[in-house]
Amino acid sequence: MKLNNILAIVAISAITSVLSVWGFGKFTDYQNAGLQEAGKLPVNYAGFFGNNNTPGGLVDFTPAATSATPAVVHIKTRTKARQVSNNNTPRQRNPFSDFFGDDFGDFFGGPRVIPEQKASGSGVIITDDGYIITNNHVVEGADEINVTLANKKSYKAAVIGTDASSDLAVIKIEGKGLPYLVYGNSDETKLGQWVLAIGYPLNLDVTVTAGIVSAKSRSIGINDRQSNAAIESFIQTDAAVNPGNSGGALINTNGELIGINSAIASPTGSYAGYSYAIPVNIVKKIVTDIVKFGAVQRAYIGIQYPKENISDEQRKELGTGYKEGEGVYVIDVPADGAAAAAGVKKGDIVTKINGVTVTSGPELQEQVTKFKPGDKISLTYIRGGKEVTVPLTLKNKLGTTEIVKITGILEKLGAELAAVDGKTAAANQIAGGVVVKKMGEGLLKKTRMQEGFIITSVNDQAIKSVAELDKLLSLNKGRKVKIEGIYPGFEGMYPYPLDLSDVD
């Protein structure tokens, strides 16, 4: 390629960048969303717009980095020493604990002490009065949170709310006129696009690294460790990210926030080539829900689909002509879900959400996460070679369109729950109930209950839905309750004690 042609291409890129920055002052609908005030620029962006061009059209990261770093903070946490019971450790389990509780713990080895722990991470200021986004795993369980700005000013922070499913948290410091990052549009990120990661890796001072977007809608299974309803549709980059970067900013060359750095892929625990950020369009929705409602208003289409690609053998077993990348294959459609009401059936292939093409589970999840229960969307699917578009009203995990109030109970149970289907209820001669589809690591596991159990009552009060279970357990916070139910195919009722003493 001739030198003149190369310079022409670079010049066009530079002009496009400048025009994009100039247009930023108008604030798109994406930037108006959430907690940020429309038409208002933070002081840290002063003098940025129109100055992101250099002689010869070369890309210069200086304006973006200079504008963004004041709004990225260092978070340090302290967790007090704690005593924990050894009852769940098989070798030291008290054989009489089921009868006497933990009162005899000292005789059988006693409780062990977890010493005080200190940790650090990063965060992003998103309003001038001190709302900060970070990762859930940065602040989870912390008794004390300290935030230090790039100018070395320090503040005590309080947790506003967290969401383990997406690994996001909102904390707040008391301040006015603070620098903050403005939202970009993560849907517009392109493979090969330059991005900057900003944070406090390895307990160092504020650090900026550069890389490109190397993949989108990536799922790596990391959030499965802390939630049974994990949300993952990461932006993958090769910008260097290390421990301590968690919760920090991923920005584009316009200085806009396009993601929250959350994870790295590494065999050693340190950076080995790839890092992962939560797209800002997901972040905005979740953060706004936490601040406005106290809980994430998560919407569900009401379908089951494979988390990973379907193999050739699975395609043959399913008897489908489904081709990889064609869309999202529907494995099952729960009877009480939104998709069933819209006429979606097992074997359909979902191809679009509100006109946006989806070719994988993470892409579908990313689109649906932007909405709340009760929102009406269009869903496009293929059936018998024909493409069909239908209206669909999204529901919450309780199977309704109501706003979910935070109770903390269902999350603390740690299990995947669903209303039992009519066929199973009839076969077992019950009026209804809630089936434990997956146990998880929460309170329910401590009861020794097994997967497949159908909960039919709490303290002798019948339940027929997840919403009713949530309501009864919420009324009994701080107490011990009796859960009863059946195992399909087995006779008799099985009781389990559930201790909610530590649930606020």
Secondary structure, 3 states (H helix, E strand, C coil): CCHHHHHHHHHHHHHHHHHHHHHHCCCCHHHHCCCCCCCCCCHHHCCCCCCCCCHHHCCCCHHHHHHHHHHEEEEEEEECCEEECCCCCHHHCCCCHHHHCCCCCHHHCCCEEECCEEEEEEEEECCCCCEEEECHHHHCCCCEEEEECCCCCEEECEEEEEECCCCEEEEECCCCCCCCCCECCHHHCCCCCEEEEEECHHHCCCEEEEEEEEEEEECCCHHHHCCCCCCCCEEEECCCCCCCCCCCEEEECCCCEEEEEEEEECCCCCCCCEEEEEEHHHHHHHHHHHHHHCCCCCCECCCECCCCCCCHHHHHHHCCCCCCCCCEECCECCCCCHHHHCCCCCCCEEEEECCEECCCHHHHHHHHCCCCCCCEEEEEEEECCEEEEEEEECECCCCCCCCCCCCCHHHHHCCEEEECCHHHHHHCCCCCCEEEEECCCCHHHHHCCCCCCEEEEECCEECCCHHHHHHHHHHCCCCEEEEEEECCCCCCCEEEEEECCCCC
